[in-house]
Amino acid sequence: MSEDYTLSAARLLDAASEFGTPLYVYNEARIKAQCRAVIRLFNGLPVNWLYAIKANDNPFIMQLIRSEGIGFDTVSYEEVLLSKSFTTNPTEIFYTENSMSDAEMDAAIQEGVILNIGSIKRLERFFQHPESKTCCIRINPAIGDGHHAKVNTGDPESKFGIRIGLIGEAVALAKTYGKRINGIHAHIGSGIKDPENLIAAMKVLLELSREFPDLEFINFGGGMPTPYRDSDNAFDMKRFAELASPMLHKDLERRPEDFRYYFEPGRWFVAQAGYLLTRVQTIKDQIETTYLGTDTGMHHLMRPIIYDAWHRVVNLNSFNEAGDRLYTVSGNICESGDILAFDRMMPEAKMNDVLAICDAGAYGMTMASQYNRRALPAEVLLTEGGGTKLIRPGKSARQTVNRFLEDCGFNLP
Ligand code: LLP
């Protein structure tokens, strides 16, 4: 993308002053730009975009993305219910199950959403349901990718998808029960490193699709990466569409009218739009390491600790000064591993400086927890018009503890 949607340090500092820290801040203009960058990419092709809400399910963000004409990709019955608040058309909701229970399956059937089934056992259960008609199946294409082994879902040994060797069985089951598999799906992983892998998996699906007599759509999943380091190449969506379009045009020739294709990225829409703002609470020299201790941590942004993920950290109080100090940015959780960023060259920091942990819009707040019984951060949307909208108020320590006691049904004597 050519335009720079980076929020100014002044706007971020204002938000930190107004709402306090820790605080998640999202840039509305950036999210809209990401939506608009994909929506018309595949001109002349019936390509639909879904937003994988696990990346960021703040209702205001979901509403914003929905208003750009994008449906929802969900992976739990809870996410289905949440998505239903934003659309009355259940076929705009795609539900990729993973160890779904019978109760969840019954409920999903009642909701009328597109159900994507990832195992033969579950498929049989679905076909046995008196009210089931059609479903999609998730195929493991034996091509995986991802920014970390933990998010590579197309690896042949990963827990996801029906392996290619069992496809015949899936088709036979549908026949036995007189029901239809009307869609096929694959998602090879998150933060795909080599776009060729995505293209290769698409080819696998297009080829396998010949084995399904009742097909109405193919979903190629998400996983489009966004840059975190300056040296990361941005995923070139235009180039990707140029490579994929001829394949889809050719495929469409043998398809019935109304046939459609889907993509379902999450990170792509929101990662770069989000910042986690935090204040420096202590500065500590150990023998070789200088820590900047913050008022957030692994409970609010788990990515560094789970995936060794690298997020840019900017000191907003000195953002245009050269970095001549080496800092390790640590959190306030009682674990030595609670480090947000190791060994960063930054300008000299002062107590109370505001740090922006960048590219935190995806898999930040949705993965946050209340470990150490900490409060969750508030969330704010900086609007296109220059306004500031509180989209999830924070709770005080007292409110957090009271809510916890209440949720446990524990009444203080
Ligand atoms: N579709 C399915 C079936 C998925 O499982 C996922 C992500 C997506 C779509 C969206 O993937 P995306 O476009 O956002 O890469 N917590 C990890 C990422 C986990 C992704 C899980 N599935 C992280 O912080 O990097």
Residues whose N, C-alpha, C, O or C-beta is under 5 A from the ligand:
A	BS01	LLP	A52 A55 T96 V151 H187 G189 S190 G191 G222 G223 M224 E264 P265 G266 R267 W268 R303 Y363
